């Protein structure tokens, strides 16, 4: 399940990807465009910067820009930046190389990974 943070991150990245410019955009401006809380969106963009998906620019004209080309950014990278690693040991068969012995959740997580 996607959290509000992940959904907001997807919206931010979609907006930046469709913008077609490399000029930094402030999280406050992004919040206004996406009808989000500026404080919350600043938190979301920090997650994406820490994950290497966005680049932060300081100063008067500062803001964030995409660090990678849009087609290089995966849904897995976005979700893991916001929610942490997906792959985990959630069932008895999780440590097995044979995923048929694992639960459906673990099989889906392994496929995403």
N, C-alpha and C positions, 0 to 999 in steps of 0.2 A: 504494500500500500504506500502511496506517495504521501508525504507529509506536506503541510502548508509551505514549509521552507523549500522543499524540492519543487513544488508547483511554482512558487514565486521565482525560484532560480531559473526554471524553464522559461517562464515569461520574460525575465530579464534578458536571457541569452537569445531568445527569439527576437526580441525588440532590437538588441544590439546587432544581431546577424542581418536583420532586414534593413537596418539603417543605411548600410552601404558606405559608411565613412569611418575613418580611423581616429577621429577627434574624440578626446576623452569626454565622457558624459557623467555628471555628478549623480550619486545615488539619490539625492534629493529631487533632482529633475526626473530621474527614472521613476521615483515614487509617484510623482505627480502624473506622469504619463500613464502609469499602470494602476493608478488609484490604490496605492499601497501606503502604509505608514512609512515615513522616511527613516525612522529609527529601525524598524524591522527590516527594511530593504537594505540598510547599511550592514546589518548583521548577515543577511543573505549574501551580499557581494563580498564580504570578508571571507565567508566560507569558500566562495569561488576563487578568490585571489589566493587563498592559502592552498587550494588544490591545483593551482597553476592554470586555471581555465580563463581567468581574467587577469589583467595587469592593472595595478593601481598607479595613478599619476598624482603626485602631490602638487600643491601650490594653487595659485589663483585660478588657473585654467585646468585644474586637476579633475579627476574623476576616474572612471574605469573604461577600459577597452578590452576587446577580445584578445587573448594571448595566442590563441590558436585559430585557424580557419574554421568557420562554422561546421564544415563537413567532417572535421576531425574530432569534434566534441561528441562523445557518446552519451546516451541516456544513463548508462552505468556510471560514468565519471561524474555526472551531475548528481545522481542520487547518492553515490558514495561520498561526495563532497559535503552533502547536506545531512545525510543520515548515518554515515559510517559504512564500513565494509558490509556487503550483503552476505557474502559466503561465510557460513559458520556451521558449527556442529550442533544441529538441532534434532538429530535422531540417532538411534543406535547404529544405523548403517552409514552414517555420515563419513566415517573414517575409511570406509571400504572403497577400493578402486572401482568396484562394480556398483554403479549408481542405481541399478535395479533394486538393490537392497535398501536404498535410502528412501525417505519419505518424499512425497510429491513436492513439498516446499524446497527441500534440499536439492532435488533434481532441477527445479526451476532456477534456483540460485546458482547452481553449478553451470547451467546453460548460459545464464547472464554473464557469469564471470568469464 
